[in-house]
Amino acid sequence: MTEQEFATRTEALKPRLYRTAYLYLGSEAYALDAVDEAIYLGLLHYKRLRQPEHFNTWLTRILINACNAELRRRKRELAVEELPETPAEAYDNLPLKEAIRRLPHDLRAVIILRYFQGLTLAETAEALEIPPGTVSTRQRKALSLLKLELSEEA
């Protein structure tokens, strides 16, 4: 793979990466930073990719690691006083988004990759480095938790 091929494939993948990062981090600014970080790290290491047909899941895995690093960093920060809610923040607090954010990390990762990024079961398993059966189990559990939580809110 050449740098030009990397740039072309990355450009096509950017919207998908952004959606994933936004769902993980819940903030446009953090999501953009995570995508930039993932693309930068991918550019540094793209020559190590042994199977170019797995480029999408490889770059998605780098993005997930960048998002997890950001989440760990945020936990260490001191809480800052919240600003009053704006209409944009009200939109971000839709029940489904909140329900997904409240899922355990392992279950949330499967839901985001399968339903919001459109990865197949096998691609999700590869991106998360877990067996496909585990992805299927986590998906069922997450969907039942979401259904239970959203039906309680209705």
N, CA and C atoms as a LAMMPS dump frame, in Angstrom:
ITEM: TIMESTEP
0
ITEM: NUMBER OF ATOMS
462
ITEM: BOX BOUNDS ff ff ff
-5.0000000000000000e+02 5.0000000000000000e+02
-5.0000000000000000e+02 5.0000000000000000e+02
-5.0000000000000000e+02 5.0000000000000000e+02
ITEM: ATOMS id mol type element x y z
1 1 1 N 0.844 -1.175 0
2 1 2 C 0 0 0
3 1 3 C 0.892 1.242 0
4 2 1 N 0.543 2.181 -0.848
5 2 2 C 1.307 3.428 -0.926
6 2 3 C 0.615 4.495 -0.065
7 3 1 N 1.304 5.611 0.118
8 3 2 C 0.711 6.715 0.881
9 3 3 C -0.544 7.238 0.191
10 4 1 N -0.527 7.276 -1.142
11 4 2 C -1.69 7.745 -1.895
12 4 3 C -2.884 6.818 -1.683
13 5 1 N -2.651 5.511 -1.723
14 5 2 C -3.73 4.554 -1.462
15 5 3 C -4.265 4.714 -0.039
16 6 1 N -3.34 4.903 0.913
17 6 2 C -3.748 5.125 2.305
18 6 3 C -4.647 6.354 2.397
19 7 1 N -4.237 7.443 1.763
20 7 2 C -5.011 8.685 1.814
21 7 3 C -6.39 8.503 1.181
22 8 1 N -6.452 7.821 0.069
23 8 2 C -7.721 7.604 -0.628
24 8 3 C -8.674 6.761 0.22
25 9 1 N -8.157 5.662 0.764
26 9 2 C -9.005 4.773 1.569
27 9 3 C -9.427 5.449 2.868
28 10 1 N -8.533 6.23 3.453
29 10 2 C -8.847 6.921 4.699
30 10 3 C -9.918 7.982 4.467
31 11 1 N -9.815 8.701 3.377
32 11 2 C -10.798 9.749 3.067
33 11 3 C -12.193 9.147 2.924
34 12 1 N -12.285 7.989 2.307
35 12 2 C -13.58 7.335 2.139
36 12 3 C -14.123 6.82 3.469
37 13 1 N -13.246 6.513 4.395
38 13 2 C -13.634 5.923 5.677
39 13 3 C -13.911 6.966 6.765
40 14 1 N -13.508 8.209 6.537
41 14 2 C -13.626 9.261 7.566
42 14 3 C -15.029 9.43 8.152
43 15 1 N -16.096 9.503 7.351
44 15 2 C -17.427 9.681 7.961
45 15 3 C -17.793 8.542 8.917
46 16 1 N -17.451 7.341 8.525
47 16 2 C -17.734 6.171 9.362
48 16 3 C -16.924 6.228 10.654
49 17 1 N -15.66 6.612 10.551
50 17 2 C -14.814 6.733 11.735
51 17 3 C -15.345 7.818 12.671
52 18 1 N -15.781 8.925 12.094
53 18 2 C -16.306 10.022 12.91
54 18 3 C -17.55 9.578 13.682
55 19 1 N -18.463 8.9 12.994
56 19 2 C -19.685 8.437 13.671
57 19 3 C -19.342 7.528 14.841
58 20 1 N -18.39 6.647 14.627
59 20 2 C -17.98 5.731 15.691
60 20 3 C -17.384 6.496 16.861
61 21 1 N -16.485 7.41 16.575
62 21 2 C -15.845 8.186 17.639
63 21 3 C -16.865 9.042 18.375
64 22 1 N -17.814 9.618 17.65
65 22 2 C -18.829 10.456 18.283
66 22 3 C -19.689 9.631 19.238
67 23 1 N -20.028 8.421 18.812
68 23 2 C -20.837 7.566 19.68
69 23 3 C -20.044 7.116 20.905
70 24 1 N -18.773 6.898 20.749
71 24 2 C -17.934 6.524 21.885
72 24 3 C -17.757 7.687 22.855
73 25 1 N -17.485 8.864 22.322
74 25 2 C -17.056 9.98 23.159
75 25 3 C -18.158 10.988 23.458
76 26 1 N -19.186 11.062 22.624
77 26 2 C -20.308 11.938 22.889
78 26 3 C -20.044 13.417 22.669
79 27 1 N -18.966 13.747 22.007
80 27 2 C -18.625 15.142 21.774
81 27 3 C -18.008 15.281 20.395
82 28 1 N -18.446 16.295 19.676
83 28 2 C -17.937 16.519 18.325
84 28 3 C -16.435 16.798 18.337
85 29 1 N -15.998 17.65 19.26
86 29 2 C -14.584 18.024 19.315
87 29 3 C -13.709 16.822 19.658
88 30 1 N -14.118 16.056 20.66
89 30 2 C -13.34 14.873 21.036
90 30 3 C -13.33 13.84 19.915
91 31 1 N -14.469 13.705 19.221
92 31 2 C -14.557 12.743 18.125
93 31 3 C -13.612 13.13 16.989
94 32 1 N -13.586 14.415 16.645
95 32 2 C -12.678 14.871 15.585
96 32 3 C -11.223 14.644 15.98
97 33 1 N -10.898 14.919 17.24
98 33 2 C -9.531 14.681 17.715
99 33 3 C -9.167 13.203 17.638
100 34 1 N -10.104 12.34 18.031
101 34 2 C -9.84 10.901 18.011
102 34 3 C -9.643 10.402 16.58
103 35 1 N -10.451 10.89 15.645
104 35 2 C -10.292 10.492 14.239
105 35 3 C -8.945 10.967 13.712
106 36 1 N -8.59 12.203 14.006
107 36 2 C -7.285 12.718 13.577
108 36 3 C -6.145 11.883 14.148
109 37 1 N -6.254 11.539 15.421
110 37 2 C -5.22 10.728 16.073
111 37 3 C -5.123 9.351 15.424
112 38 1 N -6.263 8.737 15.153
113 38 2 C -6.274 7.41 14.534
114 38 3 C -5.664 7.45 13.136
115 39 1 N -6 8.461 12.362
116 39 2 C -5.458 8.569 11.006
117 39 3 C -3.952 8.824 11.062
118 40 1 N -3.534 9.66 11.986
119 40 2 C -2.098 9.931 12.152
120 40 3 C -1.356 8.648 12.509
121 41 1 N -1.869 7.896 13.484
122 41 2 C -1.216 6.645 13.873
123 41 3 C -1.247 5.631 12.733
124 42 1 N -2.354 5.608 11.994
125 42 2 C -2.441 4.72 10.839
126 42 3 C -1.408 5.076 9.78
127 43 1 N -1.215 6.364 9.551
128 43 2 C -0.221 6.814 8.575
129 43 3 C 1.192 6.41 9.007
130 44 1 N 1.45 6.496 10.298
131 44 2 C 2.779 6.108 10.786
132 44 3 C 3.055 4.618 10.609
133 45 1 N 1.984 3.808 10.704
134 45 2 C 2.185 2.356 10.745
135 45 3 C 1.529 1.584 9.606
136 46 1 N 1.072 2.249 8.557
137 46 2 C 0.344 1.541 7.502
138 46 3 C 1.201 0.502 6.784
139 47 1 N 2.51 0.669 6.791
140 47 2 C 3.37 -0.301 6.108
141 47 3 C 3.443 -1.625 6.859
142 48 1 N 3.047 -1.618 8.125
143 48 2 C 3.038 -2.845 8.924
144 48 3 C 1.788 -3.695 8.669
145 49 1 N 0.804 -3.12 7.998
146 49 2 C -0.437 -3.845 7.729
147 49 3 C -0.148 -4.967 6.744
148 50 1 N -0.323 -6.204 7.205
149 50 2 C 0.02 -7.358 6.381
150 50 3 C -1.053 -7.682 5.341
151 51 1 N -2.319 -7.441 5.695
152 51 2 C -3.425 -7.767 4.794
153 51 3 C -4.22 -6.504 4.496
154 52 1 N -3.934 -5.867 3.366
155 52 2 C -4.629 -4.616 3.031
156 52 3 C -6.153 -4.745 2.943
157 53 1 N -6.681 -5.95 2.731
158 53 2 C -8.137 -6.112 2.666
159 53 3 C -8.789 -5.894 4.039
160 54 1 N -7.986 -5.898 5.105
161 54 2 C -8.5 -5.646 6.459
162 54 3 C -8.228 -4.209 6.901
163 55 1 N -8.005 -3.332 5.956
164 55 2 C -7.672 -1.94 6.273
165 55 3 C -8.742 -1.264 7.129
166 56 1 N -10.023 -1.435 6.751
167 56 2 C -11.107 -0.758 7.479
168 56 3 C -11.155 -1.179 8.942
169 57 1 N -11.09 -2.473 9.202
170 57 2 C -11.154 -2.925 10.593
171 57 3 C -9.874 -2.57 11.34
172 58 1 N -8.746 -2.57 10.653
173 58 2 C -7.478 -2.182 11.273
174 58 3 C -7.525 -0.724 11.731
175 59 1 N -7.986 0.157 10.86
176 59 2 C -8.069 1.571 11.216
177 59 3 C -9.159 1.805 12.267
178 60 1 N -10.242 1.038 12.206
179 60 2 C -11.29 1.143 13.224
180 60 3 C -10.743 0.746 14.588
181 61 1 N -9.918 -0.28 14.632
182 61 2 C -9.319 -0.721 15.9
183 61 3 C -8.41 0.381 16.453
184 62 1 N -7.656 1.031 15.598
185 62 2 C -6.805 2.14 16.04
186 62 3 C -7.69 3.245 16.619
187 63 1 N -8.816 3.532 15.954
188 63 2 C -9.74 4.555 16.441
189 63 3 C -10.316 4.178 17.805
190 64 1 N -10.713 2.935 17.966
191 64 2 C -11.259 2.487 19.25
192 64 3 C -10.222 2.668 20.355
193 65 1 N -8.985 2.334 20.072
194 65 2 C -7.926 2.524 21.064
195 65 3 C -7.741 4.003 21.398
196 66 1 N -7.837 4.868 20.396
197 66 2 C -7.719 6.312 20.64
198 66 3 C -8.893 6.804 21.483
199 67 1 N -10.088 6.309 21.214
200 67 2 C -11.267 6.693 22.004
201 67 3 C -11.131 6.211 23.445
202 68 1 N -10.671 4.993 23.621
203 68 2 C -10.489 4.467 24.98
204 68 3 C -9.439 5.273 25.736
205 69 1 N -8.385 5.679 25.068
206 69 2 C -7.363 6.506 25.718
207 69 3 C -7.958 7.849 26.146
208 70 1 N -8.798 8.427 25.299
209 70 2 C -9.451 9.695 25.638
210 70 3 C -10.391 9.524 26.823
211 71 1 N -11.134 8.424 26.857
212 71 2 C -12.038 8.169 27.979
213 71 3 C -11.253 7.993 29.285
214 72 1 N -10.129 7.296 29.212
215 72 2 C -9.281 7.146 30.411
216 72 3 C -8.747 8.506 30.858
217 73 1 N -8.343 9.322 29.902
218 73 2 C -7.815 10.645 30.235
219 73 3 C -8.889 11.499 30.889
220 74 1 N -10.109 11.413 30.372
221 74 2 C -11.208 12.209 30.928
222 74 3 C -11.53 11.813 32.36
223 75 1 N -11.379 10.536 32.686
224 75 2 C -11.652 10.091 34.05
225 75 3 C -10.708 10.748 35.048
226 76 1 N -9.509 11.053 34.597
227 76 2 C -8.519 11.662 35.492
228 76 3 C -8.717 13.159 35.661
229 77 1 N -9.472 13.769 34.777
230 77 2 C -9.691 15.208 34.865
231 77 3 C -10.619 15.539 36.025
232 78 1 N -10.447 16.699 36.573
233 78 2 C -11.36 17.165 37.609
234 78 3 C -12.657 17.611 36.961
235 79 1 N -13.747 17.411 37.654
236 79 2 C -15.052 17.824 37.13
237 79 3 C -15.109 19.349 37.046
238 80 1 N -15.629 19.835 35.928
239 80 2 C -15.766 21.262 35.703
240 80 3 C -17.253 21.593 35.769
241 81 1 N -17.583 22.755 36.283
242 81 2 C -18.981 23.156 36.391
243 81 3 C -19.633 23.127 35.013
244 82 1 N -20.832 22.552 34.963
245 82 2 C -21.564 22.418 33.7
246 82 3 C -22.204 23.748 33.306
247 83 1 N -22.202 24.034 32.018
248 83 2 C -22.881 25.209 31.488
249 83 3 C -24.353 24.888 31.303
250 84 1 N -25.197 25.861 31.225
251 84 2 C -26.623 25.592 30.995
252 84 3 C -26.82 24.838 29.678
253 85 1 N -27.873 24.052 29.655
254 85 2 C -28.151 23.232 28.481
255 85 3 C -28.556 24.093 27.29
256 86 1 N -27.944 23.807 26.15
257 86 2 C -28.286 24.491 24.905
258 86 3 C -29.143 23.545 24.071
259 87 1 N -29.792 24.035 23.006
260 87 2 C -30.574 23.132 22.16
261 87 3 C -29.746 21.982 21.589
262 88 1 N -28.482 22.234 21.277
263 88 2 C -27.633 21.17 20.736
264 88 3 C -27.414 20.084 21.778
265 89 1 N -27.208 20.477 23.032
266 89 2 C -27.026 19.485 24.086
267 89 3 C -28.31 18.715 24.329
268 90 1 N -29.441 19.374 24.209
269 90 2 C -30.721 18.695 24.379
270 90 3 C -30.885 17.61 23.315
271 91 1 N -30.436 17.889 22.09
272 91 2 C -30.505 16.888 21.026
273 91 3 C -29.629 15.686 21.357
274 92 1 N -28.462 15.948 21.925
275 92 2 C -27.547 14.864 22.271
276 92 3 C -28.079 13.985 23.39
277 93 1 N -29.066 14.447 24.125
278 93 2 C -29.607 13.688 25.244
279 93 3 C -30.838 12.86 24.863
280 94 1 N -30.947 12.492 23.604
281 94 2 C -32.039 11.629 23.181
282 94 3 C -31.965 10.31 23.942
283 95 1 N -33.096 9.674 24.197
284 95 2 C -33.1 8.455 25.012
285 95 3 C -32.192 7.343 24.483
286 96 1 N -32.167 7.119 23.171
287 96 2 C -31.332 6.043 22.643
288 96 3 C -29.853 6.324 22.874
289 97 1 N -29.423 7.561 22.605
290 97 2 C -28.014 7.902 22.806
291 97 3 C -27.631 7.736 24.268
292 98 1 N -28.492 8.189 25.158
293 98 2 C -28.211 8.057 26.588
294 98 3 C -28.192 6.594 27.005
295 99 1 N -29.12 5.816 26.481
296 99 2 C -29.17 4.394 26.819
297 99 3 C -27.911 3.684 26.334
298 100 1 N -27.433 4.031 25.154
299 100 2 C -26.207 3.419 24.634
300 100 3 C -25.016 3.839 25.481
301 101 1 N -24.96 5.097 25.888
302 101 2 C -23.845 5.555 26.723
303 101 3 C -23.818 4.861 28.079
304 102 1 N -24.981 4.443 28.57
305 102 2 C -25.038 3.792 29.877
306 102 3 C -24.712 2.296 29.812
307 103 1 N -24.625 1.741 28.615
308 103 2 C -24.259 0.324 28.492
309 103 3 C -22.829 0.109 28.972
310 104 1 N -22.536 -1.089 29.491
311 104 2 C -21.133 -1.398 29.81
312 104 3 C -20.272 -1.272 28.551
313 105 1 N -19.015 -0.944 28.748
314 105 2 C -18.099 -0.664 27.635
315 105 3 C -18.093 -1.78 26.585
316 106 1 N -18.004 -3.032 27.012
317 106 2 C -17.922 -4.15 26.062
318 106 3 C -19.173 -4.251 25.202
319 107 1 N -20.331 -4.047 25.818
320 107 2 C -21.583 -4.14 25.07
321 107 3 C -21.761 -2.932 24.154
322 108 1 N -21.393 -1.752 24.643
323 108 2 C -21.513 -0.525 23.85
324 108 3 C -20.655 -0.62 22.586
325 109 1 N -19.448 -1.169 22.718
326 109 2 C -18.554 -1.282 21.56
327 109 3 C -19.192 -2.125 20.459
328 110 1 N -19.805 -3.231 20.836
329 110 2 C -20.441 -4.111 19.843
330 110 3 C -21.599 -3.392 19.15
331 111 1 N -22.449 -2.707 19.92
332 111 2 C -23.603 -2.004 19.335
333 111 3 C -23.15 -0.906 18.387
334 112 1 N -22.157 -0.148 18.785
335 112 2 C -21.678 0.953 17.936
336 112 3 C -21.118 0.416 16.627
337 113 1 N -20.292 -0.611 16.711
338 113 2 C -19.677 -1.139 15.493
339 113 3 C -20.696 -1.834 14.59
340 114 1 N -21.609 -2.603 15.177
341 114 2 C -22.561 -3.354 14.36
342 114 3 C -23.642 -2.456 13.745
343 115 1 N -24.23 -1.567 14.541
344 115 2 C -25.409 -0.842 14.076
345 115 3 C -25.127 0.568 13.588
346 116 1 N -24.102 1.201 14.101
347 116 2 C -23.843 2.577 13.689
348 116 3 C -22.698 2.67 12.7
349 117 1 N -21.813 1.676 12.704
350 117 2 C -20.753 1.703 11.71
351 117 3 C -21.015 0.687 10.602
352 118 1 N -21.936 -0.214 10.816
353 118 2 C -22.339 -1.15 9.776
354 118 3 C -21.37 -2.291 9.528
355 119 1 N -20.557 -2.635 10.521
356 119 2 C -19.632 -3.752 10.345
357 119 3 C -20.383 -5.073 10.452
358 120 1 N -19.879 -6.08 9.77
359 120 2 C -20.456 -7.41 9.89
360 120 3 C -20.025 -8.011 11.217
361 121 1 N -20.599 -9.161 11.538
362 121 2 C -20.239 -9.854 12.767
363 121 3 C -18.746 -10.186 12.773
364 122 1 N -18.247 -10.697 11.651
365 122 2 C -16.835 -11.069 11.554
366 122 3 C -15.924 -9.84 11.657
367 123 1 N -16.299 -8.749 11.005
368 123 2 C -15.49 -7.524 11.068
369 123 3 C -15.483 -6.944 12.48
370 124 1 N -16.626 -7.018 13.154
371 124 2 C -16.699 -6.541 14.539
372 124 3 C -15.806 -7.381 15.429
373 125 1 N -15.852 -8.694 15.238
374 125 2 C -15.006 -9.589 16.033
375 125 3 C -13.528 -9.282 15.798
376 126 1 N -13.166 -9.032 14.555
377 126 2 C -11.776 -8.714 14.229
378 126 3 C -11.37 -7.365 14.831
379 127 1 N -12.248 -6.376 14.744
380 127 2 C -11.928 -5.047 15.264
381 127 3 C -11.767 -5.062 16.78
382 128 1 N -12.58 -5.853 17.465
383 128 2 C -12.516 -5.918 18.923
384 128 3 C -11.578 -7.014 19.426
385 129 1 N -11.068 -7.81 18.489
386 129 2 C -10.155 -8.908 18.813
387 129 3 C -10.787 -9.902 19.781
388 130 1 N -12.039 -10.302 19.459
389 130 2 C -12.753 -11.305 20.234
390 130 3 C -13.396 -12.289 19.26
391 131 1 N -13.782 -13.477 19.73
392 131 2 C -14.427 -14.451 18.833
393 131 3 C -15.803 -13.965 18.363
394 132 1 N -16.226 -14.397 17.156
395 132 2 C -17.541 -14.001 16.64
396 132 3 C -18.689 -14.412 17.567
397 133 1 N -18.564 -15.546 18.222
398 133 2 C -19.611 -15.979 19.157
399 133 3 C -19.784 -15.008 20.308
400 134 1 N -18.685 -14.446 20.774
401 134 2 C -18.737 -13.465 21.856
402 134 3 C -19.428 -12.196 21.374
403 135 1 N -19.155 -11.792 20.134
404 135 2 C -19.819 -10.616 19.568
405 135 3 C -21.326 -10.852 19.542
406 136 1 N -21.741 -12.024 19.083
407 136 2 C -23.163 -12.343 18.999
408 136 3 C -23.817 -12.319 20.382
409 137 1 N -23.154 -12.898 21.371
410 137 2 C -23.688 -12.916 22.734
411 137 3 C -23.799 -11.501 23.293
412 138 1 N -22.751 -10.701 23.114
413 138 2 C -22.771 -9.33 23.625
414 138 3 C -23.839 -8.502 22.913
415 139 1 N -24.022 -8.756 21.625
416 139 2 C -25.038 -8.027 20.866
417 139 3 C -26.429 -8.334 21.41
418 140 1 N -26.732 -9.608 21.634
419 140 2 C -28.036 -9.989 22.182
420 140 3 C -28.263 -9.375 23.563
421 141 1 N -27.247 -9.429 24.394
422 141 2 C -27.375 -8.889 25.748
423 141 3 C -27.583 -7.379 25.713
424 142 1 N -26.809 -6.684 24.877
425 142 2 C -26.935 -5.229 24.772
426 142 3 C -28.307 -4.834 24.246
427 143 1 N -28.798 -5.54 23.237
428 143 2 C -30.107 -5.222 22.676
429 143 3 C -31.218 -5.446 23.701
430 144 1 N -31.1 -6.5 24.489
431 144 2 C -32.132 -6.733 25.504
432 144 3 C -32.073 -5.659 26.591
433 145 1 N -30.87 -5.21 26.972
434 145 2 C -30.747 -4.137 27.955
435 145 3 C -31.308 -2.825 27.408
436 146 1 N -31.02 -2.535 26.141
437 146 2 C -31.542 -1.308 25.525
438 146 3 C -33.074 -1.35 25.447
439 147 1 N -33.6 -2.503 25.06
440 147 2 C -35.053 -2.648 24.951
441 147 3 C -35.698 -2.446 26.317
442 148 1 N -35.112 -3.039 27.345
443 148 2 C -35.646 -2.902 28.694
444 148 3 C -35.598 -1.457 29.164
445 149 1 N -34.46 -0.799 28.955
446 149 2 C -34.3 0.587 29.408
447 149 3 C -35.212 1.548 28.648
448 150 1 N -35.311 1.372 27.35
449 150 2 C -36.14 2.282 26.548
450 150 3 C -37.629 2.039 26.785
451 151 1 N -38.029 0.811 27.067
452 151 2 C -39.444 0.546 27.358
453 151 3 C -39.835 1.11 28.716
454 152 1 N -38.879 1.186 29.656
455 152 2 C -39.156 1.79 30.961
456 152 3 C -39.35 3.295 30.837
457 153 1 N -38.637 3.913 29.905
458 153 2 C -38.725 5.37 29.729
459 153 3 C -40.013 5.778 29.021
460 154 1 N -40.578 4.876 28.234
461 154 2 C -41.769 5.215 27.435
462 154 3 C -43.012 5.346 28.271
